[in-house]
Amino acid sequence: KDWVDRWPSLRTKWELERPHVRIGEGVPDRYVSRYDRRFSWAFDFAQKDVRDLKFALIEEICQNYDVDGFEMDFLSHPMYFKKGQEQHGMAILTGFLRRIRQRMDEIGKEKGRKLTLMVRVLPRIDLCEEIGIDVRTWIKEGVVDMVAPATRGYLDMTPDLSSFVELAKGTQVEISGGISDLYVRGYTGSKTGRASIEMMRAAAQSFWGQGVTSLHLFNYDAHATGIQHHNTVASLIDTSQNRLFNPEEFRILQEIGDPEIISRRNKHYYITRDMEARLPEEGGEMQLPISLLERDQKSLHLFVGDALESARSDGMLKSLKLAVTLAGYSRWDDDLRVQLNGTRLRGKLTGGRLLFEDVPAQQGKNELTLSLTRRSPNRNQPVRVQAVELLVEYESRGAG
């Protein structure tokens, strides 16, 4: 069958003896469209055997080791129920979380301290519910202590976390801004596509500005480049000889945890592109890329955490530039009109990149509107918007 397990060597004896615990041929359509059926071996959480196994592992770790709590990652490959069973499974998964919460509280009482339960989930509540995660109930009931909404697989500074923050008001649940990886999908500004310190500051400032209480880093250490080869734990902690992080990676860690430190330092905001470069109408999960035919008008949104108005009045804002990268655009025959927060921008096209200076960006939500008012009669394909960047530069006293 086309859903047969492609990596049997990765399966445990426990799983091989229980084929009923797998999703199997019930892979949801949203996964088939992206990954074929490569994840047919994923666990089906509708099965009690699966939940009991996971519960036993969490119980063992919390009971037998000196941990502060446990993080449940519902994001790496978010598929927990067979196709069509997600809504039925929502109550099952919530019951499972309640069971874990109760046991962790019991263990914490025995140890004389609180054990924290954290979950990492998709950055939109509707997407969470679509796959069977009732994050609303988890927050309202205090089933979890912390929620880290994040985009999986690459750095994304564009999620709107306001719905999570609003849900958490009046509860003890904290919302943490999730920063995944050190790579930016589709970014061609560096050879490797790694995020710069300016990008990491922008991501952090965006989340701080939306009201999160902390930041959550995923795969940051896995992508660190400070140590090329290490064989012992000592090499990781010997700061006089070897470092896990290179100087810039370490500086990022020193800065982004405090919104005051990064408030007047240069930022590079970037509207994230879909992992497979799919358009939104093709099932893409991000705002970009988009395509424009003649007379098409589309809008994009970007949250800016910087207090730009006060920086302007203080004379500390050196420059504020917007860059729009295009494919299939003719400077002679096409007319693309760009508006930011209702103000039309006029810029220069260089190598497929429109650059606008002194743009009217503002702290908080920004709306970018793109209208293709005229299209070259010699071109049959649409204009494709590949990237949108906002570059914030401060005077040297606060640039860094």
Order of alpha helices (4+ residues) and beta strands (2+ residues): alpha-alpha-alpha-beta-alpha-beta-alpha-alpha-beta-alpha-beta-alpha-beta-alpha-alpha-alpha-beta-beta-beta-alpha-beta-beta-beta-beta-beta-beta-beta
